[in-house]
Amino acid sequence: MDITPQPYTFTTADCQRIEAWGYSFDNNEDLITFMQTGYPNFNLAALLSVVEELFPPTTALTIRRLIRFNNSTMELLIHMQNTFTDAADALVFKRVFDHTQEGISVKHEYCVVPTAHQQQGLIKRVFQESLQQYINMGLKTIMVHAGLTAGGYAWARHGFVAIDPQEVDIILEGARKRLISSDFEFVEEIYNSYYNRNPSGTEFPMILWARLPFMKEVLAGSDWHGVVNLQNPEQFRNFKDYVFRT
């Protein structure tokens, strides 16, 4: 599926829609200026409309919503969270956008729905709209901490590459301890193939491990930091293919 950039101008009507959903933020004029200058073509209301359609019906608990923006640092925070006390009931959507020397980036800090509503494709639909908006604004990188939501396997399948070789080493040793030797040989071969060519590499292709059925449990309990560079054709393709896979 091709995704083409769509121009958009953030307006007062967008602020009103976002406020109607219950998000709190500073005054409208500041947000309008901030979005138009810092994140042009980002249709924030379109993204939040998908979030609001899919996520609130998964919980009966009170939901708190916040948008915070900083005109000095150009950081933009979007945060939705219910008042859970049990992790099985947690609903959390948190993303932090920022400007770096390389371009606009986003941290996918949390995207969790209650256990009873997982595996229903809800998060994938949010990712589909997210990717459209990322392309619109020319965003460069998506960053994750896979261990925060026990998503080591999921993020690997999404095409995120591991940026810290030491974290990859820990996963490799975990696989060595848990897998039979014939299976581990495939895992180690992928590791050696990459690091022999890139001794200090910061783009280890976790997706290659995720494609090995016996690595699912190893990766599910792993903790690593990852990134997708949307301007890298292979990383973009892997991420897009997973997000739109039926």
Residue, then its C-alpha position, 0 to 999 in steps of 0.5 A: m500500500d502506498i502512502t502519500p503525504q497529505p497537506y493539512t493546516f491545524t485550525t481552531a476547529d481542530c482545537q474545539r474537537i480535541e477539547a470536546w474529547g476531554y483533552s486539557f491544554d494551554n490556550n487555543e491560539d498557542l496550540i494553533t501557532f505551535m502546530q502550524t509552525g512546529y508540526p505542519n501538515f500534522n492532522l492531530a485531530a484525525l489521529l485522535s479521532v481514531v484513538e477516541e473511536l477505539f480506545p475509550p470503549t475498552t474501559a469503564l474507568t475514568i480516562r484522563r487526557l492531556i496535551r502538553f507543548n513547549n514553544s522553546t523545545m518544540e516538544l509535543l506530548i499526547h497522553m491518554q490514561n485510565t485510572f487503572t490499578d491492575a495492569a490487566d485493566a490498563l489503557v495508556f496511549k502516550r507519545v512524545f514528539d520532538h525536533t532533533q538535528e536529524g528532523i522530527s522524531v516521536k517516542h512511542e512510550y506506551c500504547v496499551v489496551p486492557t487485556a480483554h481487548q487485546q489481539q483485536g487489531l485496535i492498536k494496528r488501526v491507530f498505527q495506520e493513521s499514525l503512519q499517515q500523519y508521520i508521512n504528512m509531517g516528514l517525520k524521520t524516526i520512531m523510537v521505542h523502549a520495548g521492555l516498557t510494555a513487554g513488547g519485545y517481540a511485537w516491536a521486533r515484528h514491527g521492524f524496529v532495529a535495536i540500537d544498543p549492541q549490549e542489549v542485543d548481547i543480553i537477548l542472544e545469551g538468553a536465547r543460548k540458555r533457552l533454545i536447543s543448540s540446533d535452533f540457537e545456531f540460526v539465532e547466532e548466525i543472524y547475530n554474527s552476520y550483522y556484527n561481523r559487518n557492523p562491529s559497533g552497529t546500531e541498527f540490528p535487524m530484530i525482525l530477522w529474529a522475530r521471524l524464527p518461531f522459536m524466538k517468540e518467547v525469548l523476544a517477548g520477555s526482552d528489554w531493548h531500545g529500538v528505532v525505525n527510520l522512516q527515511n530508510p527504505e527497508q525499515f520503512r517497508n518493514f514497518k509499513d508492511y506489518v502495520f497494514r498486514t491483514 
